[in-house]
Each structure stands twice: as structure tokens, then as C-alpha cells.
């Protein structure tokens, strides 16, 4: 019996779909988001406004979207993958032409009731498109040059548009998530070795061409790299963020200063504490124990996703889940590397904790796709 025949005959309906949901994953997502609400409440000095209340409202809408997406059969989302990718790509073009500018970056479309960041949407529509492509492609052909070129173009084109915003962090995540799906699909390792070598050459060129008309990055991006390499060179300027973040991280000690007792956050020493640097508030108030507990919850979420992927016999579903899990992991890895001074500050939020509507909604829709794949998998 083919998978098409199977899904028509044995597809879950009604209450069975609700029972088939990956409920432990839902509980973990809600637990991490609740920690985020507490941190936003603490940062605001014991008030739900201006961040916690809005974040809870966005999370509630996102959960509704997640359950809605989960109830729709996964083969519908496979059929929509190309359309979703095209819509996200067109929105990126709109952003580059007439998007809203904030803090020197043109990344948002203003819909009146909210500002939407299409690059967040592209992170998951790219994964959908790549998963659909490899589901269609004969596994024996995945490493042939022509069939490698197509997914590379799917990754490179939106990445170039995101770089124009400029948004180096999201561009990096698009490349990493896309490469993860390609690797999971069985593309030869030698292609990745070649990309790594080219990446090393590109990094060398970035520094070599600095100060010339052909430099790859903008001046402020070079300044971020300089700050990353030596924050103390400008402690009251470009290095201020990283230095204060490290002070907040270290001052929490083993068990932290206590809820709403973080001096670095409460006294506004840490900038952007409600978004990119929210992890520093958690570490300062709850110490190593609190920070490790959050990382454990993150690890469990990724683990449940990977288990769901390994158990799914549908190729599109498995690759889609891996892609969503990769996106989630790179969110965490890039943000934590940034706030701990292990990577330049590139403006990537901490998933489910950082304040921001677009990232929260799109991430929950991504988990809805994971749930749809889990609910409608062959049993």
C-alpha cells in the first residue's frame, strides 16, 4: 500500500487528531514561553506592560495558529510549500523596496496592527520548500550537480535579499538551516567540505578587503567584529553591550540574585534586555541553575522533534521536522553565543523568550507543522 493510499484510508479524524498531538512538546513550549513572560515582567519592574502582556497575547494567538496548522493534513502543507516560499520571497522584495526602517535596518512591513518581519517567515518556508523538493526527487539523484544547484539557489536568493536589509544573523540562519536539510536528505559531504573551504576564503576576504571600495560588509558590521574580538577597546561605546552582558551573566553566580533582584537589568545597564539580551536577565536573577534549566528545556524540545523525525516514514515530514528543529537550535546557538561574547552581536532573538511578535508567531506556526507531521504520520 502506497503512502497516498494509506493516508486516505487511515488518516486520523476529529478527536483522534487531538489525541495524536505531541502533548509533551506542547507542554515544553508553554513552559519556556512562561519563563519568558516572567522575565519580561521582571524587566519592566513588576509590570505586565509594556512587554509581558503583549507577549502573552501574541503567544495565545500563536498557539491557536499552531493547533490550526496541526489539524490540517501534512500533505496539504507539502502542496503549499512552493507557494509559501514564493510569498515569503516576494515579501522580502517588498521589504527591500518600501519596508519600515528601525535602528538602521529595513526589515519590517507595517500592517497597522503589527510590524511583520518576512525574513522570519522565510526561515520556515525555505525548510518547507527544500523538504518538498527532496520528497519529489529520487534519493539516488540528490548528489548530482544539477539537483544540488536547485536547492542552493533556493537558499542563496532569499539570503541575498536578507543581507540587503541588512540582517547578517538571519542570513546566517537561512544558510545553516538550509544546509541541515540538504545534509539530512543525503547530499554528499564533499559539497559541504567545498562550501566550508569557500567560507574560510570568504572570511579571509572580508578582512583583506576592509577599507576598500569592494569591502563585503558595512562599517558598522566591521565594528561589531572588532567589538567581538576586543570589547574592552571601547568599553563605553561599541563594547558596552557585551561587557555589561558578561557582568550580568557572571553576577548571578550559582543560584542568582532572586526574582526581580537583578541590578544590571533593573538599572538599565544591559541594553535591549527585553529582546536580544534577555538571557542575561535570567542568568542574573536565577544563576547557573536557572540558565541550565532553560537550556535543558530547549534540549528536550529539540530532542522530541528529532525523535518525531526519526519515527516518521514520510520523507517530506521527516525533513520538515529536522528543518524546524535546526532553525530552533540555531536561534538558541547564535543568541547565546552573542550574549556570552563568543560571536559578534547580530540581532537574533532567543526563541520563545525574547519580546517580538513576528518571531513568536512564525516559530509557533513552525511547531504546528511539526505537530501536523506527527499527527498524520503513517501508523
C-alpha positions as CSV (number, residue, x, y, z in Angstrom):
1,X,0.0,0.0,0.0
2,X,1.4,3.4,-1.0
3,X,1.6,6.3,1.4
4,X,-1.1,8.1,-0.6
5,X,-3.4,5.1,-0.2
6,X,-2.5,4.8,3.4
7,X,-3.2,8.4,4.3
8,X,-6.6,8.3,2.5
9,X,-7.7,5.1,4.3
10,X,-6.2,5.6,7.8
11,X,-5.9,9.4,8.2
12,X,-6.9,10.4,11.7
13,X,-10.1,12.5,12.1
14,X,-11.8,14.6,14.8
15,X,-10.8,13.8,18.3
16,X,-8.2,11.3,17.3
17,X,-6.1,14.2,15.8
18,X,-6.2,15.9,19.2
19,X,-5.1,12.7,21.0
20,X,-2.3,12.2,18.4
21,X,-0.8,15.6,19.2
22,X,2.7,15.5,20.7
23,X,1.5,16.9,24.1
24,X,4.9,16.7,25.9
25,X,6.2,19.1,23.2
26,X,3.3,21.4,23.7
27,X,3.9,21.5,27.5
28,X,7.6,22.2,27.0
29,X,6.9,25.1,24.6
30,X,4.4,26.6,27.1
31,X,6.9,26.2,29.9
32,X,9.6,28.1,28.1
33,X,7.2,30.8,27.0
34,X,6.1,31.2,30.6
35,X,9.7,31.8,31.7
36,X,9.8,34.5,29.0
37,X,6.7,36.2,30.5
38,X,8.3,36.2,33.9
39,X,11.5,37.7,32.6
40,X,9.6,40.4,30.7
41,X,7.5,41.1,33.9
42,X,10.7,41.4,35.9
43,X,12.5,43.7,33.4
44,X,9.5,46.0,33.4
45,X,9.9,46.4,37.2
46,X,7.0,44.2,38.2
47,X,4.5,45.3,35.5
48,X,2.8,43.4,32.7
49,X,3.3,46.5,30.5
50,X,4.8,47.3,28.1
51,X,6.1,43.8,27.2
52,X,4.7,40.9,29.1
53,X,1.1,41.5,28.4
54,X,1.7,41.9,24.7
55,X,3.9,38.9,24.6
56,X,1.2,36.7,26.2
57,X,-1.4,37.9,23.7
58,X,0.9,37.1,20.8
59,X,1.6,33.7,22.3
60,X,-2.1,33.0,22.7
61,X,-2.7,33.8,19.0
62,X,0.4,31.7,18.1
63,X,-0.9,28.7,20.0
64,X,-4.3,28.9,18.1
65,X,-2.3,29.1,14.9
66,X,-0.2,26.1,15.9
67,X,-3.2,23.9,16.7
68,X,-4.9,25.0,13.5
69,X,-1.8,24.1,11.4
70,X,-1.5,20.8,13.3
71,X,-5.1,19.8,12.4
72,X,-4.5,20.3,8.7
73,X,-3.0,17.2,6.9
74,X,0.7,17.3,6.3
75,X,0.2,16.5,2.6
76,X,-1.7,19.8,2.2
77,X,1.4,21.7,3.6
78,X,3.6,19.7,1.2
79,X,1.4,21.0,-1.7
80,X,1.6,24.6,-0.3
81,X,5.4,24.6,0.2
82,X,6.3,26.2,-3.1
83,X,3.5,28.9,-2.8
84,X,4.6,29.7,0.8
85,X,8.2,30.1,-0.3
86,X,7.2,32.3,-3.2
87,X,5.0,34.5,-0.9
88,X,7.9,34.9,1.6
89,X,10.3,35.7,-1.2
90,X,8.0,38.4,-2.6
91,X,7.6,39.9,0.8
92,X,11.4,40.1,1.1
93,X,11.4,42.1,-2.1
94,X,8.7,44.4,-0.8
95,X,10.8,45.0,2.4
96,X,13.9,45.9,0.4
97,X,11.8,48.4,-1.6
98,X,9.5,50.0,0.9
99,X,9.9,48.3,4.3
100,X,9.9,50.1,7.7
101,X,13.4,51.1,9.0
102,X,14.3,50.8,12.6
103,X,17.8,51.2,14.1
104,X,19.4,51.5,10.7
105,X,17.9,48.2,9.3
106,X,15.0,47.9,6.8
107,X,13.4,44.6,7.9
108,X,9.7,45.2,8.6
109,X,6.4,45.6,6.8
110,X,3.9,47.7,8.8
111,X,0.4,46.2,8.7
112,X,-1.0,48.7,11.1
113,X,-1.8,46.4,14.0
114,X,1.7,44.9,13.9
115,X,5.0,45.1,12.2
116,X,5.9,41.8,10.4
117,X,9.4,40.6,9.6
118,X,9.2,38.5,6.4
119,X,12.7,37.1,7.0
120,X,11.3,35.2,10.0
121,X,8.7,33.6,7.7
122,X,11.4,32.7,5.2
123,X,13.3,30.6,7.7
124,X,10.4,28.1,7.7
125,X,9.1,28.4,4.2
126,X,12.6,27.7,3.0
127,X,12.6,24.5,5.0
128,X,9.2,23.5,3.6
129,X,10.4,24.1,0.0
130,X,13.6,22.1,0.5
131,X,11.7,19.2,2.1
132,X,9.1,19.1,-0.7
133,X,11.9,19.2,-3.3
134,X,13.8,16.2,-1.8
135,X,10.5,14.4,-1.3
136,X,9.9,14.7,-5.0
137,X,13.5,13.9,-6.0
138,X,14.7,10.4,-6.4
139,X,17.1,9.7,-3.4
140,X,19.7,8.4,-5.9
141,X,20.0,11.8,-7.6
142,X,20.4,14.1,-4.5
143,X,24.1,14.5,-5.0
144,X,24.1,15.1,-8.8
145,X,25.4,18.6,-9.6
146,X,22.2,19.9,-11.2
147,X,20.0,18.6,-8.4
148,X,22.3,20.2,-5.9
149,X,22.2,23.6,-7.7
150,X,18.5,23.9,-7.4
151,X,18.3,23.9,-3.5
152,X,21.4,26.0,-3.4
153,X,19.6,28.7,-5.4
154,X,16.6,28.3,-3.1
155,X,18.9,29.2,-0.2
156,X,21.1,31.8,-1.8
157,X,18.4,34.0,-3.4
158,X,16.5,34.9,-0.2
159,X,19.8,35.1,1.8
160,X,21.0,37.8,-0.6
161,X,17.7,39.8,-0.1
162,X,18.0,39.5,3.7
163,X,21.7,40.6,3.6
164,X,20.5,43.8,1.8
165,X,18.3,44.8,4.8
166,X,21.0,44.3,6.3
167,X,20.4,41.3,8.6
168,X,23.5,39.2,8.9
169,X,22.1,37.0,11.7
170,X,19.1,35.8,9.8
171,X,21.1,35.3,6.6
172,X,23.4,33.0,8.6
173,X,20.4,31.1,9.9
174,X,18.9,30.6,6.4
175,X,22.2,29.1,5.2
176,X,22.6,26.8,8.2
177,X,19.0,25.6,8.3
178,X,19.0,25.0,4.5
179,X,22.4,23.2,4.7
180,X,21.0,21.0,7.5
181,X,18.0,19.9,5.4
182,X,20.3,19.2,2.4
183,X,22.6,17.1,4.7
184,X,19.7,15.2,6.1
185,X,18.4,14.5,2.6
186,X,21.7,12.7,1.8
187,X,23.7,15.3,-0.2
188,X,27.3,14.2,-0.4
189,X,29.6,15.5,2.3
190,X,32.1,16.7,-0.2
191,X,29.8,19.5,-1.3
192,X,29.7,20.7,2.3
193,X,33.5,20.4,2.5
194,X,33.8,22.7,-0.5
195,X,31.4,25.2,1.0
196,X,33.4,25.2,4.2
197,X,36.6,25.9,2.3
198,X,34.8,28.7,0.3
199,X,33.5,30.1,3.6
200,X,37.0,30.2,5.0
201,X,38.2,32.0,1.9
202,X,35.3,34.5,2.2
203,X,36.1,35.2,5.8
204,X,39.7,35.9,4.8
205,X,38.4,38.2,2.0
206,X,36.2,40.1,4.5
207,X,39.2,41.2,6.5
208,X,41.5,41.6,3.5
209,X,39.1,44.0,1.6
210,X,38.2,46.1,4.6
211,X,38.6,49.8,3.9
212,X,38.4,49.3,0.1
213,X,35.5,50.1,-2.2
214,X,34.9,46.4,-2.6
215,X,34.6,45.5,1.1
216,X,31.9,42.9,1.8
217,X,30.4,44.3,5.0
218,X,29.3,47.7,6.1
219,X,31.3,49.7,8.5
220,X,29.0,49.1,11.5
221,X,29.3,45.3,10.8
222,X,33.1,45.5,10.9
223,X,32.8,47.5,14.1
224,X,30.7,44.6,15.6
225,X,33.5,42.2,14.7
226,X,36.1,44.5,16.3
227,X,34.0,44.7,19.4
228,X,33.7,40.9,19.5
229,X,37.4,40.5,19.3
230,X,38.2,43.1,21.9
231,X,35.2,44.6,23.7
232,X,37.5,46.4,26.2
233,X,38.9,48.6,23.4
234,X,35.7,50.7,23.5
235,X,34.0,49.9,26.9
236,X,31.6,52.9,26.8
237,X,30.8,52.6,23.1
238,X,30.7,49.6,20.8
239,X,31.9,47.2,23.5
240,X,29.4,48.3,26.1
241,X,26.7,45.8,25.3
242,X,28.9,42.7,25.6
243,X,30.8,43.9,28.7
244,X,27.5,44.6,30.6
245,X,26.0,41.3,29.4
246,X,29.1,39.4,30.7
247,X,28.8,41.3,34.1
248,X,25.1,40.3,34.3
249,X,25.9,36.7,33.4
250,X,28.7,36.4,36.0
251,X,27.0,38.2,38.8
252,X,24.2,35.6,39.0
253,X,26.5,33.0,40.5
254,X,25.2,29.6,41.3
255,X,21.6,30.4,42.3
256,X,21.1,34.0,41.2
257,X,20.2,37.2,43.0
258,X,16.5,36.4,43.1
259,X,13.4,37.2,41.0
260,X,13.3,40.9,40.2
261,X,16.5,41.5,42.0
262,X,18.9,41.7,39.0
263,X,20.7,45.0,39.3
264,X,22.2,45.1,35.8
265,X,18.8,44.7,34.2
266,X,16.7,46.7,36.6
267,X,19.1,49.6,36.5
268,X,19.2,49.5,32.7
269,X,22.9,48.7,32.4
270,X,22.1,45.9,29.9
271,X,20.6,47.3,26.6
272,X,17.9,45.6,24.6
273,X,17.3,43.4,27.7
274,X,13.8,42.5,26.6
275,X,14.9,41.2,23.2
276,X,18.4,40.1,22.2
277,X,19.9,40.1,25.8
278,X,17.0,38.6,27.8
279,X,19.1,35.6,28.7
280,X,21.4,37.8,30.8
281,X,18.4,38.8,33.0
282,X,17.5,35.1,33.6
283,X,21.1,34.3,34.4
284,X,21.5,37.2,36.8
285,X,18.3,36.5,38.7
286,X,18.3,32.7,38.7
287,X,22.0,32.0,38.2
288,X,23.6,28.9,36.8
289,X,20.7,26.7,37.9
290,X,18.1,28.8,36.1
291,X,20.2,29.1,33.0
292,X,20.9,25.4,32.9
293,X,17.2,24.6,33.4
294,X,16.3,26.7,30.5
295,X,18.9,25.0,28.3
296,X,17.6,21.6,29.4
297,X,14.0,22.6,28.3
298,X,15.4,23.7,25.0
299,X,17.3,20.4,24.6
300,X,14.1,18.5,25.4
301,X,12.1,20.4,22.7
302,X,14.8,19.7,20.1
303,X,15.0,16.0,21.3
304,X,11.2,15.5,20.9
305,X,11.4,17.0,17.4
306,X,14.2,14.7,16.3
307,X,12.5,11.6,17.8
308,X,9.4,12.6,15.8
309,X,11.5,12.9,12.6
310,X,13.2,9.6,13.1
311,X,9.9,7.8,13.7
312,X,8.2,9.3,10.6
313,X,8.3,7.2,7.5
314,X,7.2,10.1,5.2
315,X,10.3,11.7,3.7
316,X,8.7,15.2,3.5
317,X,7.6,15.1,7.1
318,X,10.9,13.9,8.4
319,X,12.9,16.5,6.6
320,X,10.5,19.2,7.6
321,X,10.7,18.4,11.3
322,X,14.5,18.3,11.0
323,X,14.5,21.7,9.4
324,X,12.2,23.2,12.1
325,X,14.4,21.7,14.8
326,X,17.5,23.1,13.1
327,X,16.0,26.5,12.9
328,X,15.1,26.4,16.6
329,X,18.6,25.2,17.5
330,X,20.4,27.9,15.5
331,X,18.1,30.5,17.1
332,X,19.4,29.4,20.5
333,X,23.1,28.8,19.5
334,X,23.5,32.2,17.8
335,X,21.8,34.2,20.5
336,X,23.7,32.6,23.4
337,X,27.0,32.8,21.6
338,X,26.3,36.5,21.0
339,X,25.3,37.4,24.6
340,X,28.3,35.4,26.0
341,X,30.8,37.2,23.8
342,X,31.5,34.1,21.7
343,X,30.2,35.6,18.5
344,X,29.5,39.2,17.2
345,X,26.2,40.8,18.1
346,X,23.9,40.1,15.1
347,X,20.4,40.7,16.5
348,X,19.0,37.1,16.7
349,X,16.3,36.7,19.4
350,X,16.2,33.9,22.0
351,X,13.2,31.7,20.9
352,X,10.0,31.9,23.0
353,X,11.7,34.3,25.5
354,X,12.7,37.5,23.6
355,X,10.0,40.1,23.1
356,X,8.8,40.2,19.5
357,X,5.6,39.2,17.6
358,X,6.9,38.1,14.2
359,X,9.5,35.6,15.6
360,X,7.0,34.2,18.1
361,X,4.1,33.7,15.6
362,X,6.3,32.2,12.9
363,X,8.1,29.9,15.3
364,X,4.7,28.5,16.7
365,X,3.5,28.0,13.1
366,X,6.7,26.0,12.6
367,X,5.9,23.9,15.6
368,X,2.4,23.5,14.1
369,X,4.0,21.9,11.0
370,X,5.9,19.6,13.3
371,X,2.6,18.6,15.0
372,X,0.9,18.1,11.7
373,X,3.6,15.8,10.5
374,X,3.4,13.9,13.8
375,X,-0.4,13.6,13.8
376,X,-0.7,12.5,10.2
377,X,2.3,10.2,10.1
378,X,1.8,6.6,8.9
379,X,0.9,4.4,11.9
